[in-house]
Amino acid sequence: MSDNKGKPLNLKEEITYADGAVISKILLKKDTGNITLFSFDTGQGLSEHTSPFDAVVQVVEGEGAFIIDGAMQTVKEGEMIIMPANITHDVQAAEQPFKMLLTMIRSET
């Protein structure tokens, strides 16, 4: 987990790429939610899954393919997407490597 509270972070520089891999770095983890930075090498991704909570994803470098409930969306650097709770989704770096910031807030509603 990052120990940079109270300091500015350059999200593009905070995580690197690794050949043929997905890397994650937890920036903040609490009982109420977490913020995680990811890097995806080209061709890598997270397989289809669901989450019991909404998740906000901000692409900080490159562009990623997000398949949510069977519909593919391309999200580019500077854009964000909300992945709804309990809906299948997967994330792929289909055409190029990319980095994203995932914010998940745990809530009963």
C-alpha positions, -999 to 999 in steps of 0.1 A, spaced: 0 0 0 12 35 -8 24 57 20 18 90 1 -10 105 21 -9 143 20 14 143 -10 6 147 -47 9 115 -69 16 113 -106 -6 83 -114 12 77 -147 45 74 -129 32 56 -98 30 22 -115 50 6 -144 42 -19 -170 55 -55 -170 57 -77 -201 27 -100 -204 13 -90 -170 -13 -70 -151 1 -51 -121 -19 -36 -93 -9 -12 -65 -32 -4 -36 -31 33 -29 -57 33 -1 -75 5 16 -103 9 42 -132 -11 55 -154 12 35 -136 9 2 -103 10 -17 -84 28 -44 -62 7 -66 -40 16 -95 -36 -10 -123 -13 -13 -154 -21 -38 -182 3 -49 -208 -11 -53 -244 -32 -84 -246 -37 -87 -208 -68 -82 -188 -91 -92 -159 -115 -120 -168 -152 -117 -165 -165 -113 -129 -190 -93 -108 -187 -71 -78 -213 -65 -51 -205 -27 -53 -203 -1 -80 -168 6 -92 -155 38 -108 -127 34 -133 -106 63 -146 -81 56 -174 -49 75 -167 -29 64 -197 -37 47 -230 -71 32 -236 -89 0 -223 -117 -22 -235 -144 -26 -209 -171 -53 -215 -201 -46 -192 -230 -69 -194 -219 -80 -229 -215 -45 -243 -180 -33 -252 -169 2 -244 -136 18 -252 -125 42 -224 -96 65 -233 -71 85 -212 -89 112 -192 -122 94 -194 -140 73 -167 -167 46 -166 -189 33 -138 -192 -5 -136 -225 -13 -119 -227 -37 -90 -237 -73 -97 -233 -69 -135 -206 -90 -153 -177 -71 -166 -142 -76 -178 -113 -54 -187 -88 -58 -215 -58 -40 -229 -67 -51 -264 -48 -27 -287 -22 -11 -264 -10 -11 -228 -30 11 -204 -32 23 -168 -64 28 -148 -74 39 -113 -102 18 -97 -122 33 -69 -146 10 -50 -168 22 -22 -185 -4 -1 -221 4 6 -253 -13 15 -273 8 -10 
